[in-house]
């Protein structure tokens, strides 16, 4: 894996732990994490332009 891919995984795992700590269930976490990844990718694309 590339460094950016590993960093993305680390960020998502950290966010998942945060959501677990907030008592969110699996479905809620999955939805929130998908939105988080999309936001990160959008931010990354804008930064590359």
C-alpha positions as CSV (number, residue, x, y, z in Angstrom):
1,X,0.0,0.0,0.0
2,X,1.1,3.5,-0.6
3,X,1.6,6.1,2.2
4,X,-1.5,8.0,1.4
5,X,-3.6,4.8,1.5
6,X,-2.2,3.9,4.9
7,X,-2.9,7.4,6.2
8,X,-6.5,7.1,5.0
9,X,-6.9,3.8,6.8
10,X,-5.4,5.3,9.9
11,X,-7.8,8.3,9.8
12,X,-10.8,6.0,9.2
13,X,-9.8,3.7,12.0
14,X,-9.4,6.6,14.4
15,X,-12.8,8.0,13.5
16,X,-14.4,4.5,14.0
17,X,-12.9,4.3,17.5
18,X,-14.3,7.7,18.2
19,X,-17.8,6.7,17.0
20,X,-17.6,3.5,19.0
21,X,-16.8,5.6,22.1
22,X,-19.9,7.7,21.4
23,X,-22.0,4.5,21.5
24,X,-22.9,4.5,17.8
25,X,-24.1,1.2,16.4
26,X,-22.5,-0.5,13.4
27,X,-25.0,0.8,10.8
28,X,-24.6,4.4,12.0
29,X,-20.8,4.1,12.1
30,X,-20.7,2.6,8.6
31,X,-22.8,5.5,7.2
32,X,-20.7,8.1,9.0
33,X,-17.4,6.5,7.9
34,X,-18.5,6.4,4.3
35,X,-19.4,10.1,4.4
36,X,-16.0,10.8,6.1
37,X,-14.1,9.0,3.4
38,X,-16.0,10.9,0.7
39,X,-15.2,14.2,2.4
40,X,-11.5,13.3,2.6
41,X,-11.4,12.2,-1.0
42,X,-13.1,15.5,-2.1
43,X,-10.7,17.5,0.0
44,X,-7.7,15.5,-1.5
45,X,-9.0,16.1,-5.1
46,X,-9.4,19.8,-4.4
47,X,-5.9,20.0,-3.0
48,X,-4.4,18.3,-6.1
49,X,-6.0,20.7,-8.5
